[in-house]
Every structure is written in C-alpha cells, then in structure tokens.
Amino acid sequence: MYSPIDQLEILSDLGQGRYSVTPPKVHPSFSTYVVQATPGIGVFWIKAISPTMENDSYGAQARQLKDQIHNQLSKRYGLGTAHDELLPGSIWDEPRDWAQALTANERHCFIIWEAENSDALPEDLESLFLGISGLSSNDTSLCIEYASARMKDAEAELQDMLSDLL
C-alpha cells in the first residue's frame, strides 16, 4: 500500500483516482486488478477480481474458489468473519437460485477481516474483504479488496480534488 501510482503498470484510468493495473505479483485466480490512489497518499485500496464463472447458478464454482482463497488468506491473516445469508422473504430460495439471489442483492456471501477485530492484519490495513458477486442468474465472480488504514484521509483528499473541478 501507499506506493505512488506511477510505480504501477497502468492499463487504464477509470476516473476518480481508480486505475486498472497489472500488479507486481499476480495470483492465478484473479484476472483484473483495480487500485485507487491519490497524489498525497498513493495506493490506498486494491481490488482483485476473478474471471467470470459461467453456468454457476448453484454457486458451486464460486464457493469452491472462495474456500480455497479463504484458506490461503487465513494462513496470513487469521480466519476472518464469514457471512453467507439469504435475506428473509427472498423469492430466490432454491439451491439453483443461489447466483440469482446474489445478483438481486438478496444473498450475501463474504468473509471480512477488520483491524478492530484482528491482531493479524498489518498496521497499514483497515480491512480485507473476500466476497462472491452474482453477475446474472448463472454467472458469478470472486473478489478480494484491501482497504488501507488511511482510507478516510485518502477519501478526504479525493473530495478536495473533486471540489477543485467545480
């Protein structure tokens, strides 16, 4: 974290301090990497996204990959807090509707590590998130997000930069 953005290989500028990048170290389970950075702080947020898992309406591929990545992350950061819940009243309650429930934002499946609840996170990390997204009724994706302990400072810097545009 906190590396200046010009030290990364930028693939595209996504706006508001977000960039698609090729990171120094690539994990084989992820194909897209996005960072957010400010001139004053550098990189303060990192997101890695898996390729789309097609024909995964039951979520089997996504859950298997989540479990594998969770196991890898646990060795470094501890277990984290797991959440896998279908919201009450959801009509997407059949096993074949697993991805659709995610897509409709009626199911949440993620693991989170937060600095306030974990001694295993490095001092410069506020949180770490591993989650599954529904892209359609049949397609899923997995992501990891690392959020810096200086996230609030960086967001304030971004707001100042945006106010300069007015």
Secondary structure, DSSP 4 states (H G I P E B T S, - for coil): ----GGGSEEEEEEETTEEEEE-SS--TT--EEEEEEETTTEEEEEEEEPPPB-S-TT-HHHHHHHHHHHHHHHHHH---EEEEEEPTT-S--SGGGHHHHHHTT-EEEEEEEEGGG-SSS-TTEEEEEEEEEE-SSS-EEEEEEEEETTHHHHHHHHHHHHHTT-
